[in-house]
Amino acid sequence: MPRVLVVDDEESVCQMLRDLLEAEGYAVLTALHASKALEYLYGKDEVNAVLVDIRMPDIDGLEFFAQIRREGYTVPVIVMTAYGTTDTAIQAMKLGAFDYVLKPFNIEELLLTVQKAVEVDHMARELTALRRELAGKAPGKEIEELIGRSAAMHEVYKQIGKFADTDYTILIVGETGTGKELVAGAVHRNSKRRDGPFVRINCAAIPENLLESELFGYEKGAFTGASSRKLGKFELAHGGTLFLDEISEIPLAMQAKLLRVLQEKEFDRVGGIKPIKVDTRIIAATNRDLGEMVCEGSFRADLYYRLNVITIRMPPLRERKEDIGLLATHFIQQAAAKLNKPVQGISDEARELLEAYDWPGNVRELRNVCERAVVLTRSLLIVPEDLPATLQSGFEGEVTAEKWTGQTLYEILSDVERSVILRALKKHNFNRTKTAQELGINRRTLYEKIKEHGLETSLTEE
């Protein structure tokens, strides 16, 4: 039975909320002051959501919220206030409160908010348990996790909790490197299809002439070299979820075939004559504006509307800089464990440099920087000297001898290459084709270099 903690200095409010929530099937703990509420949290009772009044005599709601977050309690906190437009309510949301409700209560709204908070808490606990279970079964292969306590990430968690257990098609939008695949994985693991396969395909990484056979498979003899039948991604994902990353890169002719699968739940293998029924949930992701592509004629409007049933937006890292320290610590500890180095974290000075940077490559770029720093450092903490020169200087400036002091030739060349590629990408508004032409390399090589340096961002085609 889900347990809700109610914290309010008015006994009548506590009693009213107890009666209301118990009638909905919740177990309810009440506290007239924050110190008593802390006792509940520190005790053995598991709490799945907290309702706390902002104005209380001993510790106000914001101080209470900040304290439990400092001590590692991630339970969703719903703020209650009679002053919904005041700075305190707004500040609570900025600090990462799950939501706030106004007094006098709208009962329907209150119950819905509590229900969503409990669902998000349940999802978070399931993800943690699943990570531990899979880590135990396959040492060294932990599930990649969504990390962040910012208000922007709480919105993502709420949407995952709300839509995961449906069969709706989900479109995840956001710049490359923000973690769209992690969201897709979280949706699958919290859905009724969790025991089915989770199949991924990067539509941009598959040559156009091979994409059809990758998605739909082919029959023996369908073309030269087809010596046996091959199952496509749709069949492999039957009963589970198919994640189509960079769906904007699918050619128009292939978009029509994809639309048929979404509408009719069937397709033909290449060289096949019999339609194949499939039960596969689709989650798609893109770093481009599909609506704009529809207007340009490069993306089918009917497919766009089929995909855009539910949209989850992953915020870029520059919009949630309060998560950078948390993410960096996680990546540093992860890399240190792999390298068996006693690196424990990051210095305040180095963290400030990370937070001052705009991260065009988002979380993926941050991970690469942290892993590189762990390799280079000779201390227990990552310090500014362990970070790339571009972060220390705050911009991609000209190469000087002083900039590379203490680095190996390989590290210097890597930094120079990264800086040159990033400058060319920015010059051409992250258009991959034009950037490759200027650099004198093909698009495939550029794509690999972008991934290598963690520079993936809003890449566009001509």
Order of alpha helices (4+ residues) and beta strands (2+ residues): beta-alpha-beta-alpha-beta-alpha-beta-alpha-beta-alpha-alpha-beta-alpha-beta-alpha-beta-beta-alpha-beta-alpha-beta-beta-beta-alpha-alpha-beta-alpha-beta-alpha-alpha-beta-alpha-alpha-alpha-alpha
